[in-house]
Amino acid sequence: MRVAVILGAAVRAEGPSPALRRRIGAALALWHDGAVDAMVACGAGGEAAAIAAALTGAGVPADAIRIEDRSRTTEENLRHARPVLRDLGAAETVIVTDWYHAPRVRLVARRLGLEAGIHAATDWRRGIGLRQWRAALREAPALAWYWVKVPRDARD
């Protein structure tokens, strides 16, 4: 089974943030292309629920979606998704996130022993906006922090 893990991002009063909408759109593209058989929506604070609602609203069957709604960080997203992936019998995993977040996601996945590809949720046709460049600049210290914070063998 091929499974997409969609990492959470902010949900505002008006709905999913642009980052979360990009990630949902990328996950839907994978689904509609037949690249994945199931999805894991990650994130506390309504993020996982917003992802699941958008996916089902776009035609993904509810039984193809699992919700992981305890995580508040990238590390927690992946740590809490691992048992869900095992329960699904995932043979292949692809993590859906933004391009600027991908290096940190790769680092954490490796350190958690999670073999996964990355699917960057960026619509290059619309260009990279100022918010994405700001997010990319914030990722540099976050990557350094995770390099120190997440042990080299963080498997449970």
N, C-alpha and C positions, 0 to 999 in steps of 0.2 A: 504494500500500500504506500502510495506517495502522499505525504501530508505537508501542508503549508502551515507555518506558525506565523501568525500576524501579530507583530509587536504593537502594543498600545501606544497611544499618544493622547494628548489632551482632548477632553470633551468639554465644550463650553455650553452656556445656557442655550445658545442658538443651534447647537449640534456639534458634530465632530470637527476638530481643527483641520486646517488644510493638510497637515502632515498625516493625520489619521485618514482623511479622505483619500489621499494619494495611496496609502497602504491598502486601504479597502479596494480601491480601483485596481491596484496591481494584483491583489489576491483574486479578484473577480476575473481578471484576464487569464490568470493561471487556470482557474476553474473552467472557464468557457473554452479554453484551448485544450482541455483534457489533460493538463500537466499534473494535476493533483486530484486525489480521490476523496480527501477530507481536509478539514481546516481546524486549527486551534486558535481561538480568539483570546488574546492575552491582555490583561491590564485591570487594575482596580479602579475604583472611582467612576464606574460606568463605562470605562473604555471597552472591555470585553463585550458588554451588553450592546453597546453602540455598533461594534464590529458585527456581531451576530445579527442584529436587526437589519443592518445594511445588506449583509450577505443574503439573508432570507428574502428581503425585499427585492433583491435582484435575481431571485430564482434558485439560489442554492438551497437544497433540501435541509431542513433543520437537523435531520439525523446525520448529516455529513459535517456538522459543526460541533466542536467541543468548546467549552468555556473554561478558562483559567482566570479567575477574577480576584486573586489574592495579591498579585505582584504589583510593586510600585517602582521597580528599577529594572534595567536591562538584565542584570544578573538574575533577579527573581523571576522575570518573564521566562527565561530559559530553564532555570532550575525547576520551576513549577510545571513547565510544559513537558519535561522529560518523562514523568510517570504517565502523563496522558498519551504521549507518543508510544510508550511501551504498551499501554492498554489497547491502543489502536493497532498495534503490530506494524508500526511504520518501518518500512524497508528503506525509504528515502525521505529525507526531510529538507524542506527549503524554508528559509526564514525570510519573511517579507518585512522590510524596513526601508528607510531612506538611504540614499547614497552616502550621505555624510555620516550616518550612524553605522554603516557596514563594517569599518575596521574594528570598532569596539565590539560589535556583535560577534565577529569572527574570533576575536581574542577570547571572549567569554565562552563561546561555544566550545572552542578547543580545550580550554581549561576545565570545562565541565564534562569533557569526553563526549560531546555531542557532535557527531559527524553530520554536517548540513551544508547545503549550498545557500547562497544569499541571492535574493531577488530584490534589486533596488527599485523602489517605487518612485520614479522620477519621470515626469512628462517633459522630455527634452524639447518637444515641439513648442511648448509654452515658455521655454527658457527657465533659467534658474533665477529665482527671485532673491531679493535682499534678505528676506527671512531665512531662506535656505543657506545663504552664505554666512549669515550670523550664526545659525545653528552649527555650520561646519567649523567656525572659529571656536565655538564653545566645546566642540568635540575633542579638540586637541588636549586640553587639560583633563577632560573626562577620561580619555583614553589612557593618559598617564596615570591617573588615579586608579583606574581599573587594573592597570598593569601591576600596580603595587597591591591593591586590595584583594583581588581574586587570586587565591593560591594556584600554583602551577598544576597541582592535582586536586581540584576542588570537587571531585566526584564523591557522591555519598555512598 
